[in-house]
């Protein structure tokens, strides 16, 4: 009997040991898999935003939200990655998830986007925030495809263009200084000396070499918007089955006059509030040539836009 009990005990230990090895190998394999990724350009099939970046108790904490258009938001389905381009290395923060009723209310439709909030945290000791820039990537859990956001961490702060090569506009001492300091860059076309900033719920188009620009690209600014709330579009758009809006304008009609804009001419236009905006595309277009320049971006969803 003692011999049989001993054999049973040995078999039990062997089974437990094998299970530990199997599950340990699985966990290790999943960990390795999480560090494998393939960069993808932003497809605009996802809606997302990084609301804040803070340092708390030795951790870098990023808060925001993400969901895929056209399907219910799923809790614990997405993760944030920090990408060090120079080293071609990613860092995977720990994720926590939360509900965002405000986001769902703004994009209100037949789908429920409530379970879209997240808080991502990573120890600052793992990063070199003073000397390394990190691009923020987003991906669905277990997938290799990581989508570029065009959002970067530079010196631990959010910037909205690649710090390598970005030349900020010359606005010191002008009325544009507040727009740049408190607003958010939405588009940058260095070859055209053009910037588009959002300040509060307005977009500002900066044009530096105005004479050259208007000679080649004309005065008309394309300003088109996608939405997931087609029923809220103007009647003319719905009547023609145009599931987007077009509120382009002549630059001079919306030029920011009576202000010190330094070396720039500036046009200003409101973001619509009649419907949720899922994408803005702006630029200059000529029928016989096509797009002379174009920029696609999401607005920054301020508390005012989200109705908080």
N, C-alpha and C positions, 0 to 999 in steps of 0.2 A: 504493500500500500504506500509506504514511504517513497518507494521508487517511482510509482505511478504519479504521486503528487508532485514529485520533483520534476518529472517529465512535463507534466501539465504546466508547472510554473515556468519552466524553461521555454516551452512553446508560447506561453502568454507573453513572456518578456521579448521573445523574438518577434512576435506579431506587433507588439507595441513599438519595438524598435524600428521595424519596417515601416509602420505607419508614420512614425516621426520622420524618418528619412524621406518618405514619399511626400508628405505634406511640407516638409522643410525644403525639398527640392522644388516643389511646385511654387512655394512662396518666393524662393530665390529666383526662379525662372520668371515669375510675374514681375518681380522687382527689376530684373534685367530688361524685360520687355518694355517696362514703363520708360526706360531711357532710350529706346529706339524710336525714331520719328522720321517723318518725311515732310518737308516744308511744302505748304500749299498757299497759294495766293487767296486773299479774301474773296469768297464767292458771293457774299451778300445774301446767302441763304440762312445765315445765322444773325440774330440780333444780340448785341452784347454791349457792355460798358464797364469800364473800371471806374468806380465812383471815388475811391480814395486809396491812398498808400500811406501807411503810418509805421513807425517803429515803436513796438510795445514790448517791454521786458525781454530785450535781446532778440526779438523776432521782427521780421518784416511782414506786415499784414496788408493784404490787398483785398478790398471788398468790391463786389460788383454783381453782375447778373449776365446770364446767357441762356438763349433758347433757340431752337430751330423753328423757322416760320412754317406754318401749315400743319404742325402736330402739337399735341399737348406737351407742355414742359414736363420733363421727367427728373425727379430729384436724384442727385448723386450720379448724374450721367456725364458731367463735363469736368475738366480740370484745367488749371492754369499751369503753364510752363514758362520758365525764364531761360532765354536762349542767349548764350555768350557766343556771338558770331565768330570772334577771333579764334576761340578755342574749339568751335563747333561742338559745344557742350551744353546740355540742358540741365536745369535744376527743377525738381518736382516738389512743389510745396504740398503740405498737408491741406486737405480740403474739408471744409464744413459747409453745410447747405442750409438755406433758410427760405422762407416764403417772401415774395415781393408782391403784395396786393396792388401797390401803386403802379408797377410795371404792367401787370395784367389789366388794370383799369385803363391805362393809356392805349394799349394795343387791343382793346376789347373786341372780341370777335367770337366765332363759333369754337375756337380753341382756348384752352385754359393754360395761361402762361405763368400762373402763380408760383410754381415750384422752380423758379429760375435763379434765385439768389445764391451767392456763395461768399465764403470768407477763406482766402488762401493764406497760409502762414509758413514761413521758413526762417530758420535761425540765421541771423545776420553774419554769424561766424563762418557760415558756409559760402558767403558771397564776398566779393571785393567791390563794395558799392562806391568807394571813392575813385577807383581807377578803371572800372569796367562798366560798360553800358550793356544792358540786357534788353532784348526785345521780348515783349509779352506775347506768348502764343496761347492759343486755345485749342483743345481737342476733346473729342468724345473719349470716355474711358475705354481702354483696351485697344483703341484704334491707333494706327501709326501716323495717320494724316494729322498734322498740326497746322492750324491756320494762322497766317500772319495777320496781326492787327494794326501794324503801323504805330503801335504805342510802345514807348521805350522807358526804361528806368535809367536815368543819368544822374549820378550823385544822389541816388536814392529818391529822386523825384520823377514824376510823370512828365514826359515830353511827347509831342505828337508828330515828330519827324525824326528820322535817323540823325542822331547828333553828329555823326561823321558826314560832313558835307552841307549841313544846314546853315544858312546864313540868315540871321534874324533881320527883320526890316529895321530901317533907321528911323526910329520914332521918338528919340529922346527930346524932351522939351516941346512936343507937339500934342495935339488933342488925341492922337492915335496911341500915345503911350499907355493910357488906361485900358484901351481896347486890347492891346497886346499883353499887358501885364495881368489883367484880370480875365481876359477872354481865353479862348482855346483855338489853336490852329486847326483848321479843318482841311485845307488844301495848300500845296506849295508847288509852284512851277518855276524853278529858277531860270529856265531858258527863256521865260516870258517876263521875268521879274514880277510875278503875280503871287499874292497871298490871299487866302480867304480865311478870315477869323470869325468865330462865333463869340459874341459877347451878349450874355443873357439870352434873349430869344430873337436876336437879330444876326444876320450875316453881313460881313463887311468885305468887299472886294477891293484889294489894294492893287493899283497899277502904277508902276514906277515910270517906265519910259512911255508915257502916255502918247506922245506924238507918233512914235514908231508903232505902238500897239494899235491905235485907232486907224492908222493908214493901212495896216495889213489885215487886221482882224475885224475892223469895223466897230461900231458902238453898241451893237446888240449883245447882251449877255444872256446866254441860255441858262435857264433856271427851271429844272424839271424835278419832279418829286414822285417817288413811288410810295404806295400805301397798301396796307392790308385791309383797309376799310373803304372799299370801293363805293359803298352806298352813301358815303359822306362827301364824295366828290361833287363839284359843281354840276348842275343839270346838263350843261352842254357836253361835258366829258362823258357822263353816263349815257346820254342819248346816242352818242357816237361809239359807245363801247370802248372808250379810251380809259383804261384802268390806271392812269397816271395823270398827274396834273402838270400844266405848263404855265408858269407865271414869269416867263422871261421878260426882259425890259431893255430899253435903250439906256445906256449908261448915264447920259445927262439927265434923264428923267428922275433918277434916284441918286444923283450925286450928292455927296455930303458937303454942302456948301456952308459958308459962314464959319468954317472951322479951320484951324491950323493943321494941315495934313502933311506939312513938310514937302518931301520930294515925291509924294504920291497923290494921285487922284483916287478918290474912294467913292464907291457906291454902296448903299445900304438897303437891305430889304428884310422884311419880317419873315420868320418861319411861320407857316400856317398852323393854326390851332384847331381848324375845323375837322381835321382827321389826323390819324397817327402817321408820321413820316418814317418810312423804313429806309429810304435812301434819297440822297440829293445827287443829281448830276448837273454839273455846270461847266461852262466853257464858251468857246467861240466856234461856230459852225457855218460853213458855206455850202450851198447845195451843189455847186460844181466841183467842190474840192473834198468836202467832208469835214471832220473835226480838225480844227487848227490846234486846239488844245482842249483837254477835257479832264475833269476831276470828279471822281465818284466818292462819296463819303456819307456816313450817318451823321445826323446832328448830334450834338451832345445833349442828352436828355436831362435838362435841369429840373430842379424840384418844382419849378413853376410849370414846366411842360407836363411833368408827371402828375401835377395836381396835388403835391404834398403840402 
